[in-house]
């Protein structure tokens, strides 16, 4: 059986890890053991934060909608309730963009939602 030298393969694997670790600080960028651990951890953070990003943006949209709706004497929860009662289904991303870029259209939606709410006792 012929002898197998693994230098080329291991060098390619190390090169891949070092490329992913580019920009890391200290030995994490140029020592294979620490670089590999750092890259693995970075991948875990990246996977987790792709989900967290969605939550963060939804929270931002809700804050924007709440701020815009309070100018018309409503709270966010009452506004969403009014939209549901008026059978208006617009997602929060679009509502937040409307509140910023087209206040007149947003006011029309707020008026419809307000009209669908029961009178306060």
SVG drawing of the C-alpha trace seen along z (x, -y; Angstrom):
<svg xmlns="http://www.w3.org/2000/svg" viewBox="-70 -64 74 66">
<polyline fill="none" stroke="black" stroke-width="0.4" points="0.0,0.0 1.3,-3.4 2.0,-6.1 -0.5,-9.0 0.8,-12.4 -1.9,-14.6 -0.2,-18.0 -2.2,-19.3 -5.6,-18.4 -4.9,-19.7 -3.4,-22.9 -6.6,-23.4 -8.8,-22.8 -6.7,-25.2 -6.8,-27.8 -10.6,-27.6 -10.7,-28.2 -8.3,-31.1 -10.3,-32.7 -13.4,-32.6 -11.4,-33.9 -10.0,-36.9 -10.4,-40.1 -10.4,-38.2 -8.1,-39.5 -4.9,-38.0 -4.2,-34.3 -7.8,-33.7 -6.9,-34.6 -3.6,-32.7 -3.5,-29.7 -5.5,-26.8 -6.8,-25.5 -8.0,-28.8 -9.2,-29.9 -11.3,-26.8 -13.0,-27.2 -13.6,-30.9 -15.0,-30.2 -17.3,-27.5 -18.6,-29.9 -19.1,-32.7 -21.2,-30.3 -23.4,-29.5 -23.9,-33.2 -24.7,-33.9 -27.3,-31.1 -28.9,-32.3 -28.9,-36.0 -30.6,-35.4 -33.6,-34.6 -33.1,-37.3 -32.9,-39.9 -36.5,-39.1 -37.6,-39.8 -35.6,-43.0 -37.2,-44.4 -40.7,-43.5 -40.1,-45.3 -38.8,-48.4 -41.9,-48.4 -44.2,-48.1 -42.5,-51.1 -42.8,-53.2 -46.5,-52.3 -47.1,-53.1 -45.5,-56.5 -47.4,-57.4 -50.7,-56.2 -50.5,-58.1 -50.6,-61.4 -54.2,-60.4 -55.2,-59.5 -54.8,-55.8 -52.5,-53.2 -50.8,-50.5 -52.9,-47.7 -56.2,-49.6 -55.1,-50.4 -54.3,-46.7 -57.7,-45.8 -59.4,-48.3 -57.6,-47.0 -58.8,-43.5 -62.4,-44.6 -62.3,-46.5 -61.0,-43.4 -57.8,-45.3 -54.8,-43.0 -51.6,-45.0 -48.4,-43.7 -46.5,-45.8 -43.6,-46.5 -45.8,-48.1 -47.7,-50.1 -44.5,-51.4 -43.3,-52.5 -46.7,-54.2 -46.4,-56.1 -43.0,-57.4 -43.3,-58.0 -47.1,-58.6 -48.7,-60.1 -52.0,-60.9 -52.5,-57.2 -51.6,-56.2 -54.1,-58.6 -56.9,-57.1 -56.1,-53.7 -56.1,-55.0 -59.5,-56.6 -60.9,-53.3 -59.5,-51.5 -60.9,-54.1 -64.3,-53.8 -64.4,-50.1 -63.6,-50.3 -66.6,-50.3 -67.2,-53.6 -65.4,-54.0 -67.8,-53.5"/>
</svg>
